[in-house]
């Protein structure tokens, strides 16, 4: 069970099916603003599905977000979306006479491509006459500066969240940022100034463009697949999804989401990961435009997000979050990268899939004659032995049983539908 502990007004406990928020007496003001904001942001403020009083406070129940993600796993477009919601919430609460007291990117989680504001205790009543936004520096650190560095220098926004609490501190930021005065004599004027300052800040939050990479155009430019093989592969994946009907699917090496989109259109919630930030940005845009239940994340399965925070308990590792969370896993055209490029032993790859414990696994084996495998021909020939079909079967069949397999026509590729023993 995950539990928060930094907020003196309350804490959150996350179990398998529900989130419990324990709120101490004195935080009623924050909950009042949260309920009012839900009218304006019905899909973007965490829902309350129950509450009850207890000695010293109250207990509020929320539905669990399908999969927790962190800013270190978000593409630039995702960070921008989270920042956009944050500043919109700040403006909305200002119109109600309140103030957003912190602007951490960790206040946001994603359900598919929809950002959800989850920290209901971040709201407070704005003191009379004060128009400053004391969370401005944090908003700059978590949103404005990382996005500015990405736009102007191509620096990944995720690097801002790889150490400590995250963000880009002022001392290494580029450009000058506004200094806000603390108060004004007239509260009416202070409210007016506070709202317009927030709108000014919102205008500085520029939407990032997708930086092209080799993988953003891979689906359109690949030449090693023939049309028959592609049609066979799509039909086989579709048959797998129709038969398994997974509620939650993990797509490893999803690229721009060719098969994630196929699964989402069939009613499956998908977490799609890839190490290429631009490919994930493109998938995020496509999934959002088509209103698909896909959460795209920038995660390299060879170097997955570790646990972090105090005592490594505040933010859970990607593998721990994934463990037994998914009904099925897709691993298409990825295995040879793990075995050849990253030099991961085959038995370690099998152990990973077994640990994640999906009920179903669809994995594509690429033989050493395949053009994509030949790209690694300069690597020791000893590693190519792991691409052999008999070696593959011996390794995987010790943990999984074969349901079906398909050899793609005219290619040294085979797709295996496996079920955990």
Residue pairs with C-beta under 8 A, 6 or more apart in sequence:
1 13
1 14
1 15
2 12
2 13
2 14
2 313
2 316
3 11
3 12
3 13
3 14
3 313
4 11
4 12
4 314
5 11
6 314
7 121
8 24
9 23
9 24
9 26
9 27
9 30
9 121
10 21
10 22
10 23
10 24
10 27
10 57
10 121
11 21
11 22
12 19
12 20
12 21
12 22
13 19
13 20
13 22
14 64
14 68
15 64
16 64
17 64
18 49
18 61
18 62
18 63
18 64
19 46
19 61
19 62
19 63
19 64
19 65
20 59
20 60
20 61
20 62
21 59
21 60
21 61
21 62
21 120
22 57
22 59
23 30
23 31
23 57
23 58
23 59
23 60
23 121
24 56
24 57
25 56
25 57
27 57
27 121
29 123
29 124
29 125
30 120
30 121
30 122
30 123
30 124
31 60
31 120
33 93
33 96
33 98
33 123
33 124
33 125
34 45
34 48
34 120
34 123
35 48
36 96
37 45
37 89
37 92
37 93
37 96
37 123
38 45
38 47
38 48
40 92
41 85
41 88
41 89
41 92
41 117
43 114
44 85
44 89
44 114
44 115
44 116
44 117
45 89
45 116
45 117
45 120
46 62
46 116
46 117
46 118
46 120
47 62
47 63
48 60
48 61
48 62
49 61
49 62
49 63
50 60
50 61
51 58
51 59
51 60
51 61
52 58
52 59
53 59
60 120
62 118
65 109
65 110
65 111
65 116
65 118
66 111
66 248
66 269
66 295
67 248
67 271
67 295
67 321
67 325
68 109
68 316
68 321
69 109
69 110
69 295
69 297
70 106
70 161
70 305
70 315
71 79
71 82
71 105
71 106
71 142
71 157
71 158
71 160
71 161
71 166
72 158
72 161
72 162
72 166
72 305
73 158
73 297
73 298
73 299
73 305
73 318
74 82
74 110
74 157
74 158
74 297
74 298
75 157
75 277
75 278
75 280
75 281
75 284
75 296
75 298
76 147
76 150
76 156
76 157
76 208
76 277
76 281
77 207
77 208
77 210
77 281
77 284
77 285
78 110
78 113
78 115
78 281
78 284
78 296
79 105
79 143
79 146
79 147
79 157
80 143
80 147
80 205
80 206
80 207
80 208
81 113
81 115
82 105
82 108
82 110
82 115
82 143
83 105
83 139
83 142
83 143
83 144
83 147
83 205
84 115
84 202
84 205
85 108
85 115
85 117
86 100
86 103
86 105
86 107
86 108
86 117
86 139
86 143
87 103
87 139
87 198
87 201
87 202
87 205
88 202
89 100
89 117
90 99
90 100
90 103
90 133
90 135
90 139
90 198
91 195
91 198
91 199
91 202
93 99
93 100
93 123
94 126
94 191
94 194
94 195
94 198
95 195
97 125
97 126
97 191
98 123
98 124
98 125
98 126
99 123
99 124
99 125
99 126
99 133
99 134
99 194
100 122
100 123
100 133
100 135
101 122
101 123
101 124
101 134
101 135
102 119
102 122
102 135
102 138
103 135
103 136
103 138
103 139
103 142
103 143
104 119
104 138
104 142
104 165
105 142
105 143
105 161
105 166
105 167
106 119
106 166
107 117
107 118
107 119
107 122
108 115
108 116
108 117
108 118
109 115
109 116
109 118
110 116
110 295
111 293
111 295
112 269
112 287
112 292
112 293
112 294
112 295
113 284
113 287
113 288
113 292
113 294
113 295
113 296
126 190
126 191
126 194
127 183
128 187
128 190
129 183
129 184
129 185
129 186
129 187
129 190
130 182
130 183
130 184
130 190
130 194
131 180
131 181
131 183
131 184
131 189
131 190
131 191
131 193
131 194
131 197
132 180
132 181
132 182
132 183
132 194
133 139
133 180
133 194
133 197
133 198
133 201
136 178
136 180
136 201
137 170
138 167
139 201
140 170
140 173
140 177
141 160
141 166
141 167
141 168
141 169
141 170
142 160
142 166
142 167
143 205
144 177
144 201
144 204
144 205
145 160
145 167
145 168
145 173
145 174
146 155
146 157
146 159
146 160
146 167
146 168
147 157
147 205
147 206
147 208
148 173
148 174
148 175
149 155
149 157
149 160
149 168
149 173
149 174
150 156
150 157
150 208
151 206
151 208
152 174
153 174
154 211
156 277
157 208
158 277
158 298
160 166
160 167
160 168
161 167
170 177
178 197
178 200
178 201
180 197
183 190
184 190
184 193
208 281
210 216
210 278
210 281
210 282
210 285
211 277
211 278
211 281
212 278
213 276
213 277
213 278
213 279
215 255
215 256
215 274
215 276
215 278
215 279
216 256
216 276
216 278
216 279
216 282
218 255
218 256
218 279
219 255
219 256
219 258
224 370
224 371
224 372
224 411
225 233
225 408
225 411
226 409
226 410
226 411
228 409
228 410
229 408
229 409
229 410
229 411
229 413
232 406
232 408
232 409
233 332
233 364
233 406
233 408
233 415
234 262
236 404
236 406
236 415
236 417
237 259
237 262
237 330
237 332
237 362
237 415
238 262
238 266
240 328
240 360
240 362
240 417
241 249
241 262
241 263
241 266
241 268
241 328
242 266
244 327
244 328
244 359
244 360
245 267
245 268
246 263
246 268
246 326
246 327
246 328
246 359
246 360
247 268
247 269
247 327
248 268
248 269
248 270
248 271
248 325
248 326
248 327
248 328
249 260
249 263
249 268
249 269
249 270
249 271
249 326
249 327
249 328
249 329
249 330
250 270
250 271
250 273
250 322
250 325
250 326
250 328
250 329
250 330
250 356
250 358
251 257
251 259
251 260
251 263
251 270
251 271
251 272
251 273
251 329
251 330
252 273
252 301
252 329
252 330
252 331
252 334
253 273
253 274
253 275
253 301
253 331
253 332
253 333
253 334
253 337
254 260
254 272
254 273
254 274
254 279
254 280
254 283
254 296
254 330
255 274
255 276
255 279
255 283
256 279
256 282
256 283
256 286
257 272
257 282
257 283
257 286
257 287
257 294
257 296
259 330
259 332
260 270
260 272
260 283
260 287
260 294
260 296
260 330
261 286
261 287
261 290
261 292
261 294
263 270
263 330
264 270
264 287
264 292
264 293
264 294
265 292
268 293
269 293
269 295
270 292
270 293
270 294
270 295
271 294
271 295
271 297
271 322
271 326
272 280
272 283
272 294
272 295
272 296
272 297
273 280
273 296
273 297
273 298
273 299
273 301
274 280
274 283
274 296
274 298
274 299
275 298
275 299
275 300
275 301
275 302
276 298
277 298
280 296
280 297
280 298
283 294
283 296
284 296
286 292
287 294
287 296
299 305
299 318
301 334
301 338
301 352
302 338
302 342
302 344
304 317
304 318
304 319
305 317
305 318
306 312
306 317
307 313
307 315
307 316
307 317
307 320
308 314
308 315
309 315
319 355
319 356
322 356
323 355
323 356
323 357
324 356
324 357
326 356
326 358
327 358
327 359
327 360
328 358
328 359
328 360
328 361
328 362
329 353
329 356
329 358
329 360
329 361
329 362
329 363
330 362
331 353
331 361
331 362
331 363
331 364
332 362
332 363
332 364
332 415
333 364
333 366
333 372
334 364
335 349
335 363
335 364
335 365
335 366
336 366
336 370
336 372
336 373
336 376
336 387
338 344
338 349
339 346
339 349
339 383
339 386
339 387
340 373
340 376
340 379
340 383
340 384
340 387
341 376
343 379
343 383
345 386
346 386
346 391
346 392
346 395
347 395
349 395
350 395
350 396
350 398
350 399
353 361
353 363
353 399
353 400
354 399
354 400
354 420
357 420
358 420
359 419
359 420
360 417
360 418
360 419
360 420
361 400
361 416
361 417
361 418
361 419
361 420
362 415
362 416
362 417
362 418
363 396
363 415
363 416
363 418
364 413
364 414
364 415
364 416
365 387
365 389
365 392
365 413
365 414
365 415
365 416
366 372
366 373
366 387
366 412
366 413
367 373
367 387
367 388
367 389
367 412
367 413
367 414
368 374
368 384
368 387
368 388
368 412
369 412
370 411
370 412
370 413
373 384
373 387
373 412
376 383
385 391
386 392
389 414
392 416
393 402
396 416
396 418
399 420
399 421
400 418
400 419
400 420
400 421
401 418
401 419
401 421
402 416
402 417
402 418
403 417
403 418
403 419
404 416
404 417
405 414
405 415
405 416
405 417
406 414
406 415
407 413
407 414
408 414
408 415
